Amino acid sequence: MKQSYSGAFGRLKAMSIDFLTNEQLYELARAKDVAEVAQRLEATWYKADIEESAAVHKVPELIEFAVNSHIADLNKIALSVTPSSGKPILVAYLAKWDIENIELILAAKSLGRSREETEAFLVPRRNLPEGVTTNVIPLSELRGMLEQPDIEGVINSLVRYGYGAVLLQQLGEFRKSGDLGVFSGALQNYYYSKLLWQLRFIQGDEGVLREYIRSEIAKKNLLTILKSKELNLDRETVSRHLIDGGLVSQASLLEAYSSADIGDVVKKFEPWFDLSPALVKYRQNQNLIEFEVAIDKLIVARSMPSLGAMALSLTSVFAFIFQAEIERQNIRRITYAKQYGMTEEYIKSVILAV
């Protein structure tokens, strides 16, 4: 098994030297504006993506399109070098981009956004390696969904991919409440249930991957709880937005939601995430992004060293993919913080160091 991953490990290891260093990220944070961020990215392995995007987009959409195209290419490469035994797991994981794209399109329809305003934010699914069978949604189909007149039209377009059936079950609830979160909760549960099933212990090296995924689910749930607390939503509504399979049970999540305020909620999660420093910052600026950044940093610090140190296996491929996703997240945070005039000090504080 280890030998079968040696080729994948070698190619991805060679490519890994092109990931942006912490100093390069800090240089982006020092840029005077978003246009300079794009200019500096053009001197990195994003050069071709920036040049392609510049032909049709302006900043910040230019950068969004470039980083989305770039990660799509990296995912395709990672999948192409993964031995057949690991492909089903990787394909199940990469379906996250279908989910993200669908959520984006549904939100665009709800807000009356045009295709031109939305398309740059899609993460395209490149042609998959020969022999891989999966119901991924091609970019042409995503563009067609953006042309649909309403949310129901989008859902009907998704029936052939399996996601439509999941969304149709929530259509009645959406019509009553107008809450897009019922679609998101259903999609996320559908995605993570399939992924965790693929990650069952069949080879002996998926344990660390399962814990990473379960940490990500816990993060999403905790942020849902905190946002809901801020909005004072009822308990039943909150429960429909939670995802199964995380580090924290739904019972514990809902118990935490019953706490008096956000500070008490955060304390309930100390066994999994110590967010006391983020709570201090939140009380100063009332910005929930402090908790998201803090959880991301804890997950990266806890998981990435272990993933990178594992013997040649599927975890080697996932370590590459996770690093690519962290880089994308860093660039997007820098771009939009710069767009909204945040200070260099603040921007550096939200960068995830790997």
C-alpha positions as CSV (number, residue, x, y, z in Angstrom):
1,M,0.0,0.0,0.0
2,K,2.8,2.4,0.9
3,Q,4.6,1.7,-2.4
4,S,1.5,2.5,-4.4
5,Y,1.4,6.0,-3.0
6,S,5.1,6.8,-3.6
7,G,4.5,8.3,-7.1
8,A,1.7,10.5,-5.8
9,F,3.7,11.6,-2.8
10,G,6.7,12.5,-5.0
11,R,4.7,14.6,-7.4
12,L,2.7,16.4,-4.8
13,K,5.8,16.9,-2.6
14,A,7.6,18.6,-5.6
15,M,4.6,20.8,-6.2
16,S,4.3,21.8,-2.5
17,I,7.4,24.0,-2.8
18,D,5.2,26.5,-4.7
19,F,2.7,27.0,-1.9
20,L,3.0,30.6,-0.6
21,T,5.2,31.0,2.4
22,N,4.0,32.9,5.5
23,E,6.3,35.8,4.4
24,Q,4.7,35.9,1.0
25,L,1.2,36.1,2.7
26,Y,2.4,38.9,4.9
27,E,3.6,40.7,1.7
28,L,0.1,40.4,0.4
29,A,-1.2,41.9,3.7
30,R,1.2,44.8,3.2
31,A,-0.2,45.6,-0.3
32,K,-1.7,49.1,-0.5
33,D,-4.9,47.8,-2.2
34,V,-6.6,44.8,-3.8
35,A,-5.1,45.6,-7.2
36,E,-1.6,45.3,-5.7
37,V,-2.6,42.0,-4.1
38,A,-3.5,40.7,-7.6
39,Q,-0.2,42.1,-9.0
40,R,1.8,40.3,-6.3
41,L,0.0,37.0,-6.9
42,E,1.0,37.3,-10.5
43,A,4.6,36.7,-9.4
44,T,3.7,33.3,-7.9
45,W,2.2,30.1,-9.2
46,Y,-1.1,32.0,-9.7
47,K,0.4,33.8,-12.7
48,A,-1.6,31.9,-15.4
49,D,-4.8,32.1,-13.3
50,I,-4.5,35.8,-12.7
51,E,-3.8,36.5,-16.4
52,E,-6.8,34.4,-17.5
53,S,-9.0,36.1,-15.0
54,A,-7.9,39.6,-15.9
55,A,-9.3,39.2,-19.4
56,V,-12.9,39.1,-18.0
57,H,-12.9,40.3,-14.4
58,K,-11.8,43.2,-12.2
59,V,-10.7,43.0,-8.6
60,P,-11.8,41.6,-6.3
61,E,-13.7,39.1,-8.6
62,L,-10.4,38.7,-10.6
63,I,-8.7,37.2,-7.5
64,E,-11.7,35.1,-6.6
65,F,-11.9,33.6,-10.1
66,A,-8.1,33.0,-10.1
67,V,-7.9,31.2,-6.8
68,N,-10.9,29.1,-7.5
69,S,-9.5,28.0,-10.9
70,H,-6.2,27.3,-9.3
71,I,-7.6,25.0,-6.6
72,A,-9.7,23.2,-9.1
73,D,-6.5,22.4,-11.1
74,L,-4.7,21.2,-7.9
75,N,-7.6,19.0,-7.0
76,K,-7.6,17.4,-10.4
77,I,-3.9,16.7,-10.2
78,A,-4.2,15.2,-6.7
79,L,-7.0,12.9,-7.9
80,S,-5.1,11.9,-11.0
81,V,-2.1,10.6,-9.1
82,T,-4.1,8.9,-6.3
83,P,-4.1,5.1,-6.6
84,S,-7.5,3.5,-7.4
85,S,-8.0,2.3,-3.8
86,G,-8.1,5.9,-2.5
87,K,-10.1,7.5,-5.3
88,P,-13.6,6.9,-3.9
89,I,-12.7,8.6,-0.6
90,L,-11.1,11.6,-2.4
91,V,-14.0,11.9,-4.9
92,A,-16.4,11.9,-1.9
93,Y,-14.4,14.7,-0.2
94,L,-14.1,16.8,-3.4
95,A,-17.9,16.8,-3.7
96,K,-17.6,19.7,-1.1
97,W,-17.2,22.0,-4.1
98,D,-20.5,20.9,-5.6
99,I,-22.1,21.7,-2.2
100,E,-20.4,25.1,-2.0
101,N,-21.4,26.0,-5.6
102,I,-25.1,24.9,-5.0
103,E,-25.3,27.0,-1.9
104,L,-23.8,30.0,-3.7
105,I,-26.3,29.6,-6.6
106,L,-29.3,29.3,-4.3
107,A,-28.2,32.4,-2.4
108,A,-27.8,34.3,-5.7
109,K,-31.3,33.3,-6.8
110,S,-32.7,34.4,-3.4
111,L,-31.0,37.8,-3.6
112,G,-31.8,38.3,-7.3
113,R,-28.1,38.3,-8.4
114,S,-27.3,37.9,-12.0
115,R,-25.0,35.2,-13.6
116,E,-22.4,37.9,-14.2
117,E,-22.3,38.9,-10.6
118,T,-22.0,35.3,-9.4
119,E,-20.0,33.2,-11.8
120,A,-16.6,34.3,-10.6
121,F,-17.3,32.8,-7.2
122,L,-17.9,29.3,-8.5
123,V,-15.2,26.7,-8.0
124,P,-15.2,24.8,-11.3
125,R,-14.8,21.1,-11.5
126,R,-12.1,20.3,-14.0
127,N,-12.4,17.2,-16.2
128,L,-11.7,14.2,-14.0
129,P,-9.1,11.5,-14.7
130,E,-10.2,8.7,-17.0
131,G,-11.9,5.9,-15.1
132,V,-13.3,8.1,-12.3
133,T,-17.1,7.8,-12.2
134,T,-18.9,10.4,-10.2
135,N,-21.9,12.7,-10.5
136,V,-19.8,15.9,-10.3
137,I,-21.5,19.0,-11.8
138,P,-19.6,20.5,-14.7
139,L,-19.2,24.3,-15.1
140,S,-21.6,24.4,-18.1
141,E,-24.4,23.0,-15.9
142,L,-23.6,25.5,-13.1
143,R,-23.9,28.3,-15.5
144,G,-27.2,27.0,-16.7
145,M,-28.4,27.0,-13.1
146,L,-27.5,30.6,-12.8
147,E,-29.8,31.3,-15.7
148,Q,-32.8,29.6,-14.0
149,P,-35.6,32.0,-13.1
150,D,-35.9,30.9,-9.5
151,I,-34.8,28.6,-6.7
152,E,-37.2,25.9,-7.8
153,G,-35.7,25.9,-11.3
154,V,-32.3,25.4,-9.8
155,I,-33.5,22.4,-7.6
156,N,-35.1,20.8,-10.6
157,S,-31.8,21.1,-12.5
158,L,-30.1,19.2,-9.7
159,V,-32.3,16.1,-9.7
160,R,-30.0,14.3,-12.1
161,Y,-27.1,14.7,-9.7
162,G,-28.8,13.4,-6.6
163,Y,-28.7,16.7,-4.8
164,G,-32.2,17.6,-6.2
165,A,-33.9,14.9,-4.2
166,V,-32.3,16.2,-1.0
167,L,-33.4,19.7,-1.7
168,L,-36.9,18.8,-2.8
169,Q,-37.6,17.4,0.6
170,Q,-36.9,20.9,2.1
171,L,-38.8,22.9,-0.5
172,G,-42.0,22.9,1.5
173,E,-40.2,24.2,4.6
174,F,-38.5,26.9,2.6
175,R,-41.7,28.1,1.1
176,K,-43.1,28.5,4.6
177,S,-40.1,30.1,6.3
178,G,-38.0,31.6,3.5
179,D,-35.0,30.2,5.3
180,L,-32.3,29.1,2.9
181,G,-30.6,27.4,5.8
182,V,-32.8,24.4,5.5
183,F,-31.3,23.7,2.1
184,S,-27.8,24.2,3.4
185,G,-28.3,21.9,6.4
186,A,-29.7,19.1,4.2
187,L,-26.9,19.4,1.7
188,Q,-24.2,19.4,4.4
189,N,-25.7,16.4,6.1
190,Y,-26.0,14.5,2.8
191,Y,-22.3,15.4,2.0
192,Y,-20.8,14.5,5.3
193,S,-22.7,11.3,5.8
194,K,-21.4,10.0,2.5
195,L,-17.9,11.2,3.2
196,L,-17.7,9.7,6.7
197,W,-19.0,6.4,5.3
198,Q,-16.2,6.3,2.8
199,L,-13.7,7.1,5.6
200,R,-14.7,4.0,7.6
201,F,-11.6,2.1,8.9
202,I,-10.8,-0.2,6.0
203,Q,-7.1,0.4,5.5
204,G,-6.0,1.6,8.9
205,D,-4.8,5.2,8.0
206,E,-8.1,7.0,7.8
207,G,-8.4,7.8,11.5
208,V,-6.5,11.1,11.3
209,L,-8.6,12.1,8.3
210,R,-11.8,11.3,10.1
211,E,-10.8,13.4,13.0
212,Y,-10.0,16.3,10.7
213,I,-13.4,16.0,9.0
214,R,-15.2,15.7,12.4
215,S,-13.4,18.8,13.6
216,E,-14.6,20.7,10.5
217,I,-18.2,19.6,11.2
218,A,-17.8,20.7,14.8
219,K,-16.6,24.1,13.6
220,K,-19.5,24.6,11.3
221,N,-22.0,23.6,14.0
222,L,-20.4,25.9,16.6
223,L,-20.5,28.8,14.2
224,T,-24.1,28.0,13.5
225,I,-24.9,28.0,17.2
226,L,-23.1,31.4,17.7
227,K,-24.7,33.1,14.8
228,S,-28.1,31.7,15.8
229,K,-27.5,33.0,19.4
230,E,-26.7,36.4,18.1
231,L,-29.9,36.4,16.0
232,N,-32.0,34.9,18.9
233,L,-33.4,32.1,16.7
234,D,-35.7,29.4,18.2
235,R,-34.2,26.1,19.2
236,E,-36.2,24.1,16.5
237,T,-34.9,26.3,13.7
238,V,-31.3,25.9,15.0
239,S,-31.6,22.1,15.1
240,R,-32.5,22.0,11.4
241,H,-29.2,23.7,10.6
242,L,-26.9,21.3,12.5
243,I,-24.8,18.6,10.9
244,D,-24.4,15.1,12.2
245,G,-21.1,13.4,12.7
246,G,-19.0,16.1,14.4
247,L,-16.9,16.0,17.5
248,V,-19.8,17.4,19.5
249,S,-23.1,15.7,19.6
250,Q,-26.3,17.5,18.6
251,A,-27.6,17.1,22.1
252,S,-24.6,18.9,23.5
253,L,-24.8,21.6,20.9
254,L,-28.5,22.3,21.7
255,E,-27.7,22.3,25.4
256,A,-25.0,24.9,24.8
257,Y,-27.5,27.0,22.8
258,S,-29.7,27.2,25.9
259,S,-27.0,29.2,27.7
260,A,-27.6,32.7,28.7
261,D,-25.3,34.4,26.2
262,I,-22.5,33.9,23.7
263,G,-19.8,33.9,26.5
264,D,-21.5,31.0,28.2
265,V,-22.0,29.2,24.9
266,V,-18.2,29.4,24.2
267,K,-17.3,28.1,27.7
268,K,-19.4,24.9,27.0
269,F,-17.1,24.1,24.1
270,E,-13.8,24.3,26.0
271,P,-13.3,20.5,26.0
272,W,-12.9,20.8,22.2
273,F,-11.9,24.4,21.4
274,D,-10.5,26.9,23.8
275,L,-11.9,30.1,22.4
276,S,-11.4,32.4,25.4
277,P,-8.9,34.7,23.6
278,A,-11.4,35.0,20.7
279,L,-14.2,35.8,23.2
280,V,-12.1,38.7,24.5
281,K,-11.8,40.1,20.9
282,Y,-15.5,39.5,20.2
283,R,-16.5,41.5,23.3
284,Q,-14.4,44.4,21.9
285,N,-15.7,44.3,18.3
286,Q,-18.8,42.1,18.3
287,N,-17.5,40.3,15.2
288,L,-18.1,36.5,15.0
289,I,-15.2,36.1,12.6
290,E,-13.0,36.1,15.6
291,F,-14.4,32.6,16.5
292,E,-14.0,31.3,13.0
293,V,-10.4,32.3,12.8
294,A,-9.6,30.9,16.2
295,I,-11.2,27.6,15.4
296,D,-9.4,27.4,12.1
297,K,-6.1,28.0,13.8
298,L,-6.7,25.4,16.4
299,I,-7.7,22.8,13.8
300,V,-4.6,23.6,11.6
301,A,-2.2,23.5,14.6
302,R,-3.7,20.2,15.8
303,S,-4.1,18.3,12.5
304,M,-1.7,19.5,9.8
305,P,1.6,18.4,11.5
306,S,0.2,14.9,12.0
307,L,-1.1,14.7,8.4
308,G,2.2,15.9,7.0
309,A,4.2,13.4,9.0
310,M,2.2,10.3,8.1
311,A,3.8,7.5,6.1
312,L,3.0,7.4,2.4
313,S,-0.7,6.9,2.2
314,L,-4.0,8.6,1.3
315,T,-3.2,11.1,4.1
316,S,-0.3,12.4,2.1
317,V,-2.7,13.4,-0.7
318,F,-5.1,14.9,1.7
319,A,-2.3,16.9,3.4
320,F,-1.6,18.5,0.0
321,I,-5.3,19.2,-0.6
322,F,-5.8,20.7,2.8
323,Q,-2.8,23.0,2.4
324,A,-4.2,24.2,-0.9
325,E,-7.5,25.0,0.7
326,I,-5.8,26.9,3.6
327,E,-3.9,28.9,1.0
328,R,-7.1,29.7,-0.8
329,Q,-8.7,30.8,2.4
330,N,-5.8,33.0,3.3
331,I,-5.8,34.8,0.0
332,R,-9.5,35.4,0.1
333,R,-9.3,36.7,3.7
334,I,-6.5,39.0,2.7
335,T,-8.4,40.2,-0.4
336,Y,-11.6,41.1,1.3
337,A,-10.0,42.5,4.4
338,K,-8.0,44.8,2.1
339,Q,-11.2,45.6,0.2
340,Y,-12.9,46.7,3.4
341,G,-9.9,48.8,4.5
342,M,-8.8,46.6,7.4
343,T,-5.3,47.3,8.9
344,E,-2.2,45.3,8.1
345,E,-2.1,44.2,11.7
346,Y,-5.6,42.8,11.6
347,I,-5.0,41.0,8.3
348,K,-2.0,39.3,9.6
349,S,-4.0,38.1,12.6
350,V,-6.4,36.2,10.4
351,I,-3.8,34.4,8.3
352,L,-3.6,30.7,9.0
353,A,0.1,29.7,9.2
354,V,1.1,26.2,8.1
